[in-house]
Amino acid sequence: MRAIEVPEYGDAAVLTPTERELPEPGPGELRIAVEAAGINFADIMQRRGQYPGGPAPPYVPGMEAAGSIDAIGEGVDRSVGDRVVAMTTGGYAEYAVAPAGAVFDVPVSMSFEEAAGFPVQFLTAYASLFTLGDLTAEDSVLIHAAAGGVGTAATQLAANANATVFGTASTSEKLELADKLGVDHPINYTETAFDDEISNLTDQSGVDLILDGVGGATTTASFDCLSPFGTLVAFGAASGQPGAVDTGTILFNNASVYGFHLGQSMQHNPERVLQSVPELTELLLDGELSVIVGETFDLDAVEAAHEYIEDRRSVGKVVLQP
Ligand SMILES: NC(=O)c1ccc[n+]([C@@H]2O[C@H](COP(=O)([O-])OP(=O)(O)OC[C@H]3O[C@@H](n4cnc5c(N)ncnc54)[C@H](OP(=O)(O)O)[C@@H]3O)[C@@H](O)[C@H]2O)c1
């Protein structure tokens, strides 16, 4: 089968189209004939060798794959031909194997490209907003990179919960999308300091919840616009630097800081994240939410696809098609 390999850590040019043996599903697993593979920012950090616990080269990247079930391992109650999306490893390929517990049905009304943008971003957004962040209609939330993958999912979910949504992005085009998806207060952080802007907009009281997938200086400034008793959920470091937490600041403000990692949650407590799937599926079917697919690339154009995300040109989800 055709697959993309990372033969060594490096920039996007290391991504190499190659031929690999067809993977066989073991007990409790199934194989998917991949129609669309989601690209995640973590794929980029893993490729650079910057991801703690990431795979060692050579490996096939890709943690999300949508398509039809093609082969079934022992003990799996599924049918060949079912339309599914899975959290997997080796998704940048024509075929990928996944554990049956990380496979979700794809309704016929949803394209495989949309399905490939569902699991990682929506499960992360839901857990950060509601399971950890306890967001309600009375609350305000700041979503960094609101036009990004997790950002577009989180923005829609927060708006659907009738919370007051603040969202940051780096361009007016991205902010237009964020606005359309439900951001009440779009902020271009390249033109104005987002913490000052939020302090002004909230009469110095700050926001109740912050979703931080950027880290670094963004995290530090976020604590300056978090309300007393507020919560920051850290789930990523797109800036390349994890954020620093000053315990003096958080104790003085009675603030809470949570971390969220989908892969570790699926390994140690899958029920905690998977509890949101029925609600998310219903919202998607009702048209209350949509998966924003910003761009699709042919599998062999994966180098350009990674660069597109790294150059911060992407919105929503970027998808590969084998
Ligand atoms: N913990 C988990 O389980 C989990 C799950 C999914 C994602 N994540 C993490 O969450 C973050 C967002 O993931 P995503 O897939 O949704 O990505 P994304 O939002 O589609 O892309 C990252 C965005 O971050 C912003 N950004 C800020 N500083 C950046 C920099 N120095 N370089 C590149 N981008 C920068 C950019 O938006 P602007 O141009 O608008 O600033 C960019 O578009 C990533 O750190 C990812 O690893 C974690």
PDBQT file of the ligand as one rigid body, heavy atoms in Angstrom, charges set to zero:
ROOT
HETATM    1  N1  LIG A 401      -3.876  17.699  24.115  1.00  0.00    +0.000 N 
HETATM    2  C1  LIG A 401      -4.470  17.142  23.092  1.00  0.00    +0.000 C 
HETATM    3  O1  LIG A 401      -5.003  16.042  23.168  1.00  0.00    +0.000 OA
HETATM    4  C2  LIG A 401      -4.525  17.916  21.809  1.00  0.00    +0.000 A 
HETATM    5  C3  LIG A 401      -5.463  17.591  20.828  1.00  0.00    +0.000 A 
HETATM    6  C4  LIG A 401      -5.506  18.388  19.670  1.00  0.00    +0.000 A 
HETATM    7  C5  LIG A 401      -4.624  19.452  19.519  1.00  0.00    +0.000 A 
HETATM    8  N2  LIG A 401      -3.716  19.694  20.491  1.00  0.00    +0.000 N 
HETATM    9  C6  LIG A 401      -2.791  20.828  20.387  1.00  0.00    +0.000 C 
HETATM   10  O2  LIG A 401      -3.575  21.991  20.278  1.00  0.00    +0.000 OA
HETATM   11  C7  LIG A 401      -2.939  22.955  19.446  1.00  0.00    +0.000 C 
HETATM   12  C8  LIG A 401      -3.854  23.285  18.293  1.00  0.00    +0.000 C 
HETATM   13  O3  LIG A 401      -3.964  22.115  17.482  1.00  0.00    +0.000 OA
HETATM   14  P1  LIG A 401      -4.724  22.140  16.099  1.00  0.00    +0.000 P 
HETATM   15  O4  LIG A 401      -4.457  20.827  15.453  1.00  0.00    +0.000 OA
HETATM   16  O5  LIG A 401      -6.111  22.568  16.303  1.00  0.00    +0.000 OA
HETATM   17  O6  LIG A 401      -3.881  23.231  15.299  1.00  0.00    +0.000 OA
HETATM   18  P2  LIG A 401      -4.378  24.571  14.590  1.00  0.00    +0.000 P 
HETATM   19  O7  LIG A 401      -5.136  25.388  15.574  1.00  0.00    +0.000 OA
HETATM   20  O8  LIG A 401      -5.112  24.196  13.361  1.00  0.00    +0.000 OA
HETATM   21  O9  LIG A 401      -3.019  25.270  14.219  1.00  0.00    +0.000 OA
HETATM   22  C9  LIG A 401      -2.269  25.937  15.191  1.00  0.00    +0.000 C 
HETATM   23  C10 LIG A 401      -2.636  27.429  15.283  1.00  0.00    +0.000 C 
HETATM   24  O10 LIG A 401      -1.961  27.941  16.416  1.00  0.00    +0.000 OA
HETATM   25  C11 LIG A 401      -1.683  29.296  16.191  1.00  0.00    +0.000 C 
HETATM   26  N3  LIG A 401      -0.275  29.557  16.519  1.00  0.00    +0.000 N 
HETATM   27  C12 LIG A 401       0.153  30.398  17.466  1.00  0.00    +0.000 A 
HETATM   28  N4  LIG A 401       1.472  30.423  17.507  1.00  0.00    +0.000 NA
HETATM   29  C13 LIG A 401       1.932  29.591  16.555  1.00  0.00    +0.000 A 
HETATM   30  C14 LIG A 401       3.223  29.225  16.094  1.00  0.00    +0.000 A 
HETATM   31  N5  LIG A 401       4.343  29.712  16.657  1.00  0.00    +0.000 N 
HETATM   32  N6  LIG A 401       3.319  28.336  15.063  1.00  0.00    +0.000 NA
HETATM   33  C15 LIG A 401       2.232  27.827  14.511  1.00  0.00    +0.000 A 
HETATM   34  N7  LIG A 401       0.962  28.146  14.910  1.00  0.00    +0.000 NA
HETATM   35  C16 LIG A 401       0.813  29.017  15.912  1.00  0.00    +0.000 A 
HETATM   36  C17 LIG A 401      -1.986  29.603  14.714  1.00  0.00    +0.000 C 
HETATM   37  O11 LIG A 401      -3.206  30.330  14.674  1.00  0.00    +0.000 OA
HETATM   38  P3  LIG A 401      -3.134  31.944  14.511  1.00  0.00    +0.000 P 
HETATM   39  O12 LIG A 401      -2.406  32.182  13.217  1.00  0.00    +0.000 OA
HETATM   40  O13 LIG A 401      -4.519  32.394  14.493  1.00  0.00    +0.000 OA
HETATM   41  O14 LIG A 401      -2.337  32.404  15.714  1.00  0.00    +0.000 OA
HETATM   42  C18 LIG A 401      -2.171  28.235  14.106  1.00  0.00    +0.000 C 
HETATM   43  O15 LIG A 401      -3.068  28.251  13.016  1.00  0.00    +0.000 OA
HETATM   44  C19 LIG A 401      -1.614  22.305  19.028  1.00  0.00    +0.000 C 
HETATM   45  O16 LIG A 401      -0.617  22.690  19.922  1.00  0.00    +0.000 OA
HETATM   46  C20 LIG A 401      -1.891  20.821  19.180  1.00  0.00    +0.000 C 
HETATM   47  O17 LIG A 401      -0.738  20.059  19.382  1.00  0.00    +0.000 OA
HETATM   48  C21 LIG A 401      -3.644  18.962  21.620  1.00  0.00    +0.000 A 
ENDROOT
TORSDOF 0
